[in-house]
Amino acid sequence: MSMPAERVADTAEAEGEEVRVPGRWSGVLYEVLRTPRVLFGAALLLALVIAAWVGPLLSPWDFAETDIIARREPPSAEHWFGTDSIGRDTFTQTMVGLQKSIIIGLLAAILTTAIAAVVGAFAGYFLGATDRVLMWITDLALVLPNFLILAILYPALRGKGWLVFVILLAALAWMVTAKMVRGMTISLKEREYVLAARYMGVSHHRIIFRHILPNMSSLLIVDATINVSAAIIAETSLSYFGFGVQPPDVSLGSLIADGSTQSLAFPWTFWFCTGLLVVLVMAVNLIGDGLRDALDPQSKRRS
């Protein structure tokens, strides 16, 4: 039977041995590695990433190459996922679309969490006029209809590239997390180590980025993971309605939009990309749920 960390430390101290108590992140890593759904989700995600980047290299067909004598052909040894209406290889198109959806999801999630962390931390730390202005902007962004904003801005942004689309996704999704970060910052700013840093003359910005934000890293990591799947779904939905990735680029959303019109007659143009989207979102959600349990000391698993 294993002994508690305190008893191990006492025993080793009595014997004159140097003791090294595992840190918090070591415990978190241990919890993550013993959570089956995290391992399963990570394995799925790794398999999708490998398929997305290695698949096009193994395919005998290039991304833009067309087979004019094999239009809307079902899956075969020559075209693994069949072909679309103009003879492009569906497998290569789907793998390239999977690449773009993964990249958009990751970048949008990181940018969303970064904006939320900065806005919430500054509002909660400085309070007063800074808090009122930032929270007014946050509340305004919360009540504005995102789809309407996209419909208004889309004509001006069309053709600017998918990175602009990533920035737009992040600009419309940071508000709820910012309010959570603000509340945690108000609590953390009264801790002893923050007060000590203030008395030592450490600048406010340094306190925020070196002491406050690192101490809410658990929330930010889980939030970023959840935002990945949210961004992927948002990108898919907007691309389906024509507001997302534009030709010649493709994403899972644009492929689903193209294939949905012929899903009954030519199902391979729709079901492969849709199935990969479901697996991708499920893998990210499994990782996010497991990280939440491992990083939350109040969760039932850790108690």
C-alpha positions as CSV (number, residue, x, y, z in Angstrom):
1,M,0.0,0.0,0.0
2,S,1.4,3.4,-0.9
3,M,2.0,6.0,1.8
4,P,0.8,9.6,1.7
5,A,3.3,12.2,0.6
6,E,3.5,13.7,4.2
7,R,4.4,10.3,5.8
8,V,6.9,9.6,3.1
9,A,8.5,13.0,3.7
10,D,8.6,12.5,7.5
11,T,10.1,9.0,7.2
12,A,12.8,10.2,4.8
13,E,13.6,13.2,7.0
14,A,14.0,10.9,10.0
15,E,16.5,8.8,8.0
16,G,18.4,11.9,7.0
17,E,17.5,11.7,3.3
18,E,16.7,14.6,1.0
19,V,13.1,14.7,0.1
20,R,11.6,16.0,-3.1
21,V,7.8,16.4,-2.9
22,P,6.2,16.3,-6.3
23,G,5.0,19.7,-7.5
24,R,1.4,20.6,-8.6
25,W,2.1,20.1,-12.3
26,S,3.6,16.6,-11.7
27,G,0.3,15.7,-10.0
28,V,-1.6,17.1,-12.8
29,L,0.4,15.2,-15.4
30,Y,-0.2,12.0,-13.3
31,E,-3.9,12.7,-13.3
32,V,-4.0,13.3,-17.0
33,L,-2.0,10.2,-17.9
34,R,-4.4,8.0,-15.8
35,T,-7.5,9.5,-17.4
36,P,-8.6,7.1,-20.2
37,R,-10.7,9.7,-22.1
38,V,-7.8,12.1,-22.3
39,L,-5.5,9.3,-23.7
40,F,-8.2,8.2,-26.1
41,G,-8.9,11.8,-27.2
42,A,-5.2,12.5,-27.6
43,A,-4.7,9.3,-29.7
44,L,-7.6,10.3,-31.9
45,L,-6.3,13.8,-32.4
46,L,-2.8,12.6,-33.1
47,A,-4.1,10.2,-35.7
48,L,-6.1,12.9,-37.4
49,V,-3.1,15.3,-37.4
50,I,-0.9,12.6,-39.0
51,A,-3.6,11.7,-41.5
52,A,-4.1,15.4,-42.4
53,W,-0.5,16.1,-43.1
54,V,0.8,12.7,-44.3
55,G,-2.3,11.7,-46.3
56,P,-1.8,14.2,-49.2
57,L,1.8,13.1,-49.5
58,L,0.7,9.5,-49.9
59,S,-2.2,10.3,-52.3
60,P,-1.4,9.9,-56.0
61,W,-3.5,13.0,-56.7
62,D,-2.6,16.6,-56.0
63,F,-4.9,19.0,-54.3
64,A,-6.0,20.9,-57.5
65,E,-5.6,18.1,-59.9
66,T,-8.7,16.9,-61.8
67,D,-9.5,13.6,-63.4
68,I,-11.8,14.6,-66.2
69,I,-12.8,11.0,-67.0
70,A,-13.8,10.2,-63.4
71,R,-16.3,12.7,-62.2
72,R,-18.4,11.8,-59.2
73,E,-16.8,8.4,-59.1
74,P,-17.4,6.3,-55.9
75,P,-14.4,5.2,-53.8
76,S,-12.0,3.0,-55.6
77,A,-8.3,1.9,-55.5
78,E,-7.5,4.9,-57.7
79,H,-9.6,7.5,-55.7
80,W,-9.8,6.3,-52.1
81,F,-12.7,8.6,-51.2
82,G,-14.1,9.0,-54.7
83,T,-14.2,12.2,-56.7
84,D,-16.3,15.3,-56.7
85,S,-18.3,17.0,-59.4
86,I,-15.3,18.2,-61.4
87,G,-13.1,15.2,-60.9
88,R,-11.0,16.3,-57.9
89,D,-9.8,13.6,-55.6
90,T,-12.0,13.7,-52.5
91,F,-9.4,12.1,-50.2
92,T,-6.9,14.8,-50.9
93,Q,-9.5,17.5,-50.7
94,T,-10.7,16.2,-47.3
95,M,-7.2,15.9,-45.8
96,V,-6.3,19.4,-46.9
97,G,-9.6,20.7,-45.5
98,L,-8.9,18.8,-42.2
99,Q,-5.5,20.6,-42.0
100,K,-7.1,24.0,-42.4
101,S,-9.8,23.3,-39.8
102,I,-7.3,22.1,-37.2
103,I,-5.1,25.2,-37.8
104,I,-8.0,27.6,-37.6
105,G,-9.3,25.9,-34.5
106,L,-6.0,26.1,-32.7
107,L,-5.1,29.6,-33.7
108,A,-8.6,31.0,-32.9
109,A,-8.6,29.2,-29.5
110,I,-5.2,30.6,-28.5
111,L,-6.1,34.1,-29.7
112,T,-9.5,34.0,-28.0
113,T,-8.0,32.9,-24.6
114,A,-5.3,35.5,-24.9
115,I,-7.7,38.3,-25.4
116,A,-10.0,37.1,-22.6
117,A,-7.0,36.8,-20.2
118,V,-5.7,40.3,-20.9
119,V,-9.1,42.0,-20.8
120,G,-10.3,40.2,-17.7
121,A,-7.0,40.6,-15.8
122,F,-6.7,44.3,-16.5
123,A,-10.3,44.9,-15.6
124,G,-10.1,43.0,-12.3
125,Y,-6.8,44.3,-11.3
126,F,-7.3,48.1,-11.9
127,L,-11.0,48.2,-11.4
128,G,-12.4,51.8,-11.4
129,A,-12.6,53.5,-14.8
130,T,-10.6,50.7,-16.5
131,D,-13.0,48.1,-15.3
132,R,-16.1,50.0,-16.3
133,V,-14.8,50.7,-19.8
134,L,-13.6,47.1,-20.4
135,M,-16.7,45.5,-19.0
136,W,-18.9,47.9,-21.0
137,I,-17.1,46.8,-24.2
138,T,-17.5,43.1,-23.1
139,D,-21.2,43.5,-22.4
140,L,-21.7,45.2,-25.7
141,A,-19.9,42.5,-27.5
142,L,-22.0,39.9,-25.7
143,V,-25.4,41.3,-26.8
144,L,-24.4,42.0,-30.5
145,P,-25.5,39.2,-32.8
146,N,-22.4,37.5,-34.2
147,F,-23.9,36.3,-37.4
148,L,-25.2,39.8,-38.2
149,I,-21.7,41.3,-37.6
150,L,-20.2,38.7,-39.9
151,A,-22.8,39.4,-42.6
152,I,-21.9,43.2,-42.4
153,L,-18.2,42.8,-42.3
154,Y,-17.9,39.9,-44.8
155,P,-18.1,41.9,-48.0
156,A,-15.1,44.1,-46.9
157,L,-13.1,41.1,-45.6
158,R,-13.7,38.7,-48.5
159,G,-10.5,37.8,-50.3
160,K,-8.3,38.9,-47.4
161,G,-7.3,35.3,-46.5
162,W,-8.2,32.9,-43.8
163,L,-6.0,34.5,-41.1
164,V,-8.4,37.5,-41.1
165,F,-11.2,34.9,-40.5
166,V,-9.3,33.6,-37.5
167,I,-9.0,37.0,-36.0
168,L,-12.7,37.6,-36.6
169,L,-13.6,34.3,-34.9
170,A,-11.5,35.2,-31.9
171,A,-12.9,38.8,-31.7
172,L,-16.4,37.3,-31.3
173,A,-15.8,34.6,-28.7
174,W,-13.7,36.0,-25.8
175,M,-16.3,37.8,-23.6
176,V,-17.5,35.0,-21.3
177,T,-14.0,33.9,-20.3
178,A,-13.0,37.6,-19.8
179,K,-15.7,37.9,-17.1
180,M,-14.5,34.7,-15.4
181,V,-10.9,36.0,-15.4
182,R,-12.0,39.3,-14.0
183,G,-13.6,37.6,-11.0
184,M,-10.6,35.5,-10.3
185,T,-8.2,38.5,-10.7
186,I,-10.2,40.4,-8.0
187,S,-9.6,37.5,-5.6
188,L,-6.0,36.9,-6.5
189,K,-4.9,40.6,-6.3
190,E,-5.4,40.4,-2.5
191,R,-3.1,37.4,-2.0
192,E,0.1,37.9,0.0
193,Y,2.5,37.3,-2.9
194,V,0.7,40.0,-5.0
195,L,0.7,42.5,-2.1
196,A,4.4,41.7,-1.4
197,A,5.3,42.4,-5.1
198,R,3.4,45.7,-4.9
199,Y,5.3,46.8,-1.8
200,M,8.6,45.9,-3.5
201,G,7.7,48.3,-6.3
202,V,7.0,45.7,-9.0
203,S,5.1,47.3,-11.9
204,H,1.4,46.6,-12.3
205,H,1.8,45.0,-15.7
206,R,4.6,42.8,-14.4
207,I,2.4,41.6,-11.5
208,I,-0.5,40.8,-13.9
209,F,1.7,38.8,-16.4
210,R,4.1,37.2,-13.9
211,H,1.9,36.6,-10.8
212,I,-1.8,36.8,-11.5
213,L,-2.3,35.1,-15.0
214,P,0.1,32.2,-14.2
215,N,-1.9,31.4,-11.1
216,M,-5.1,31.0,-13.2
217,S,-3.4,28.8,-15.8
218,S,-5.7,25.9,-15.0
219,L,-8.7,27.9,-16.1
220,L,-6.9,29.3,-19.2
221,I,-5.7,25.9,-20.4
222,V,-9.1,24.2,-20.1
223,D,-10.7,27.3,-21.7
224,A,-8.3,27.2,-24.6
225,T,-9.0,23.4,-25.2
226,I,-12.7,24.0,-25.2
227,N,-12.3,26.9,-27.5
228,V,-10.6,24.7,-30.1
229,S,-13.7,22.6,-30.6
230,A,-15.9,25.8,-30.5
231,A,-13.8,27.5,-33.1
232,I,-13.9,24.4,-35.4
233,I,-17.7,24.2,-35.1
234,A,-18.0,28.0,-35.7
235,E,-15.7,27.8,-38.7
236,T,-17.7,24.9,-40.2
237,S,-21.0,26.6,-39.6
238,L,-19.8,29.9,-41.2
239,S,-18.1,28.2,-44.1
240,Y,-21.3,26.3,-44.7
241,F,-23.2,29.6,-45.1
242,G,-20.4,31.0,-47.3
243,F,-18.8,33.3,-44.7
244,G,-15.7,31.3,-44.0
245,V,-12.8,29.8,-45.9
246,Q,-13.1,30.8,-49.6
247,P,-11.9,29.0,-52.7
248,P,-9.3,27.9,-53.7
249,D,-8.7,27.1,-50.0
250,V,-10.9,24.5,-48.5
251,S,-11.9,23.5,-44.9
252,L,-14.2,20.8,-43.6
253,G,-16.9,23.4,-43.5
254,S,-16.6,24.4,-47.1
255,L,-16.4,20.7,-48.2
256,I,-19.5,19.9,-46.2
257,A,-21.3,22.8,-47.8
258,D,-20.4,21.5,-51.3
259,G,-21.2,17.9,-50.5
260,S,-24.5,18.6,-48.8
261,T,-26.3,19.4,-52.1
262,Q,-25.4,15.9,-53.4
263,S,-25.3,13.9,-50.2
264,L,-28.0,11.5,-51.3
265,A,-26.9,10.8,-54.9
266,F,-23.1,10.9,-54.2
267,P,-22.7,10.3,-50.4
268,W,-18.9,10.1,-50.5
269,T,-18.7,13.8,-51.2
270,F,-20.4,14.5,-47.9
271,W,-20.0,11.7,-45.4
272,F,-16.2,11.4,-45.2
273,C,-15.6,15.1,-44.3
274,T,-18.6,15.1,-42.0
275,G,-17.4,12.0,-40.2
276,L,-13.9,13.5,-39.7
277,L,-15.4,16.7,-38.3
278,V,-17.4,14.6,-35.7
279,V,-14.3,12.6,-34.7
280,L,-12.1,15.8,-34.5
281,V,-14.6,17.6,-32.3
282,M,-15.1,14.5,-30.1
283,A,-11.3,14.1,-29.6
284,V,-10.8,17.7,-28.6
285,N,-13.8,17.6,-26.2
286,L,-12.5,14.4,-24.6
287,I,-9.1,16.1,-24.0
288,G,-10.9,19.2,-22.6
289,D,-13.0,17.2,-20.2
290,G,-10.1,15.2,-18.9
291,L,-7.9,18.3,-18.4
292,R,-10.8,20.0,-16.5
293,D,-10.9,17.1,-14.1
294,A,-7.1,17.0,-13.7
295,L,-6.7,20.7,-13.2
296,D,-9.7,21.3,-10.9
297,P,-8.8,20.4,-7.3
298,Q,-12.5,20.5,-6.4
299,S,-13.5,17.8,-8.9
300,K,-14.8,14.5,-7.6
301,R,-12.1,12.5,-9.3
302,R,-9.3,14.2,-7.4
303,S,-11.1,14.1,-4.1
